[in-house]
Amino acid sequence: MPIKIKKEAVRRGIINRVKEISGIDINACLQCKKCTNGCPVSEYTSSSPSEIIKKLQLGAGEELLDSEIIWTCVSCATCYSRCPMEIDMAQVMDALRVLAEETGAAKPDGNMPLMNKILLGTIKTFGRTYDLGAMALYKAGTASYMKDMDKVPMILKKGKIALLPSQGADKKMVKQIFNHLEKARKK
């Protein structure tokens, strides 16, 4: 698939901002495409991880923030484990999500941004994801209160979801991380 970048985007490239937020040197990418070959979601999106990197290297601007892959990425780190240059693509995707939120970029179809916000909120509050709380907030946010509720008893019975949030996390450390990130974002 050819990579298309709008002419005016070259002046407005966001590579430096992505590096600021993620701490990742995107220019180290060799374009070997090992990240894309291992990515479990790249076949469902119009841009692969290696294309996102290449677009950033070529000076892509805000149009990159409209890509659905930044919201589809599940941060599984398969790309990172395969990358010979150790580029943490999940962190790059997180940085792109931050920029998309900051700039008010177009949201993809569905509720991926809502789910991302909810999961990060539960991590900030409880130190880890709290699945049942995230499910409840998601149901409230999408007004789909009864959809799939017939599956909840089976999920609880099998122990796939805890009724209460985990108490094993270092909440103080997690809050410090979030505070550090918020300060870095304001710079």
C-alpha positions as CSV (number, residue, x, y, z in Angstrom):
1,M,0.0,0.0,0.0
2,P,1.5,3.4,-1.0
3,I,2.2,5.8,1.8
4,K,0.4,9.2,1.2
5,I,1.3,12.3,3.1
6,K,-0.4,15.6,2.5
7,K,2.1,18.2,1.1
8,E,1.4,20.7,3.9
9,A,2.0,18.0,6.5
10,V,5.7,18.0,6.0
11,R,5.9,21.4,7.7
12,R,3.7,20.2,10.6
13,G,5.4,16.9,11.4
14,I,4.7,15.5,14.9
15,I,7.7,13.2,15.2
16,N,9.4,15.4,17.8
17,R,6.3,15.6,19.9
18,V,5.9,11.8,19.7
19,K,9.5,11.4,20.8
20,E,8.9,13.9,23.7
21,I,5.9,12.0,25.0
22,S,7.2,8.4,24.4
23,G,10.9,8.8,24.7
24,I,11.3,6.6,21.6
25,D,13.7,7.5,18.8
26,I,11.6,6.7,15.8
27,N,14.4,7.5,13.4
28,A,16.2,4.4,14.5
29,C,13.7,2.3,12.6
30,L,15.2,0.2,9.8
31,Q,11.8,-0.5,8.2
32,C,12.4,-4.3,8.4
33,K,8.6,-4.7,9.0
34,K,9.1,-7.3,11.7
35,C,6.7,-5.3,13.9
36,T,4.0,-5.4,11.2
37,N,4.5,-9.1,10.5
38,G,3.9,-9.9,14.2
39,C,1.1,-7.4,14.8
40,P,-2.2,-9.2,15.6
41,V,-4.3,-6.2,14.5
42,S,-2.5,-4.8,11.5
43,E,-4.5,-6.9,9.0
44,Y,-7.7,-5.1,10.4
45,T,-6.4,-1.6,9.8
46,S,-5.5,0.6,6.9
47,S,-2.0,1.4,8.3
48,S,0.5,-1.0,9.8
49,P,3.0,-0.2,12.6
50,S,5.8,0.1,10.1
51,E,3.8,2.5,8.0
52,I,3.0,4.6,11.0
53,I,6.7,4.9,11.7
54,K,7.6,5.7,8.1
55,K,4.9,8.3,8.0
56,L,6.3,9.9,11.1
57,Q,9.8,9.8,9.6
58,L,8.6,11.5,6.4
59,G,7.0,14.3,8.3
60,A,3.3,13.3,8.7
61,G,1.2,15.7,10.7
62,E,-2.2,15.6,12.3
63,E,-3.7,13.4,9.6
64,L,-1.8,10.5,11.2
65,L,-3.8,11.0,14.3
66,D,-7.0,10.0,12.4
67,S,-5.6,6.5,11.8
68,E,-7.7,3.8,13.4
69,I,-4.6,1.7,14.3
70,I,-3.7,4.0,17.1
71,W,-6.9,3.1,18.8
72,T,-6.9,-0.6,17.6
73,C,-3.4,-1.3,18.9
74,V,-3.8,-3.6,22.0
75,S,-0.3,-2.8,23.3
76,C,0.6,-6.5,23.3
77,A,4.3,-5.6,22.7
78,T,4.8,-8.3,20.0
79,C,6.3,-5.6,17.8
80,Y,8.7,-4.6,20.5
81,S,9.8,-8.2,21.1
82,R,10.6,-8.6,17.4
83,C,12.2,-5.2,16.7
84,P,16.0,-5.4,16.2
85,M,16.2,-1.7,17.2
86,E,14.0,-2.2,20.3
87,I,11.5,0.4,19.3
88,D,8.6,0.2,21.7
89,M,5.7,0.7,19.3
90,A,3.1,0.4,22.0
91,Q,4.6,3.6,23.6
92,V,4.6,5.3,20.2
93,M,0.9,4.4,19.9
94,D,0.2,5.7,23.4
95,A,1.9,9.0,22.4
96,L,-0.2,9.2,19.3
97,R,-3.4,8.6,21.4
98,V,-2.3,11.4,23.7
99,L,-1.8,13.8,20.7
100,A,-5.1,12.7,19.2
101,E,-6.9,13.6,22.4
102,E,-5.0,16.9,22.8
103,T,-5.7,18.0,19.2
104,G,-9.3,16.7,19.1
105,A,-8.6,14.5,16.1
106,A,-11.4,12.6,14.5
107,K,-12.4,9.5,16.6
108,P,-12.7,6.1,14.9
109,D,-16.0,4.3,14.6
110,G,-16.9,2.5,17.8
111,N,-15.8,3.2,21.3
112,M,-12.1,2.5,21.4
113,P,-11.2,5.9,22.8
114,L,-13.8,5.5,25.6
115,M,-12.5,2.1,26.5
116,N,-8.9,3.4,26.5
117,K,-9.9,6.3,28.8
118,I,-11.8,4.0,31.2
119,L,-9.0,1.4,31.5
120,L,-6.4,4.1,32.2
121,G,-8.8,5.6,34.7
122,T,-9.1,2.3,36.6
123,I,-5.3,1.9,36.6
124,K,-4.9,5.4,37.9
125,T,-7.5,4.8,40.7
126,F,-6.7,1.2,41.7
127,G,-3.1,0.7,40.5
128,R,-4.3,-2.1,38.1
129,T,-7.1,-2.6,35.8
130,Y,-10.4,-3.3,37.5
131,D,-12.3,-5.2,34.9
132,L,-15.8,-5.2,36.5
133,G,-15.6,-1.5,37.2
134,A,-14.3,-0.8,33.7
135,M,-17.2,-2.9,32.3
136,A,-19.7,-0.9,34.4
137,L,-18.3,2.4,33.3
138,Y,-18.2,1.3,29.6
139,K,-21.8,0.2,29.8
140,A,-22.8,3.6,31.3
141,G,-20.7,5.4,28.7
142,T,-22.2,3.6,25.7
143,A,-25.7,3.3,27.2
144,S,-25.6,-0.5,26.4
145,Y,-26.7,-1.5,29.9
146,M,-28.1,-4.9,29.2
147,K,-26.1,-6.0,26.2
148,D,-24.1,-9.2,27.0
149,M,-25.3,-9.2,30.6
150,D,-26.3,-12.8,30.2
151,K,-22.5,-13.7,30.1
152,V,-21.6,-12.0,33.4
153,P,-22.7,-14.9,35.7
154,M,-20.6,-17.4,33.7
155,I,-17.6,-15.0,33.7
156,L,-17.9,-14.6,37.5
157,K,-18.4,-18.3,38.1
158,K,-15.2,-19.2,36.2
159,G,-13.3,-16.5,38.1
160,K,-12.4,-14.5,35.0
161,I,-13.3,-11.2,36.7
162,A,-13.0,-10.3,40.3
163,L,-15.9,-8.6,42.1
164,L,-13.6,-6.2,43.9
165,P,-10.4,-4.4,42.6
166,S,-7.0,-6.0,43.3
167,Q,-5.3,-4.8,46.5
168,G,-1.8,-5.9,45.5
169,A,-0.8,-2.9,43.4
170,D,1.4,0.0,44.6
171,K,-1.2,2.7,44.2
172,K,1.2,5.4,45.3
173,M,3.8,4.5,42.7
174,V,1.1,4.4,39.9
175,K,-0.2,7.8,40.9
176,Q,3.4,9.2,40.8
177,I,3.7,7.8,37.3
178,F,0.5,9.4,36.1
179,N,1.5,12.7,37.8
180,H,4.9,12.6,36.1
181,L,3.2,11.9,32.7
182,E,0.7,14.8,33.2
183,K,3.6,17.2,34.0
184,A,5.6,16.0,31.0
185,R,2.5,16.5,28.8
186,K,2.1,20.1,29.9
187,K,5.7,21.0,28.9
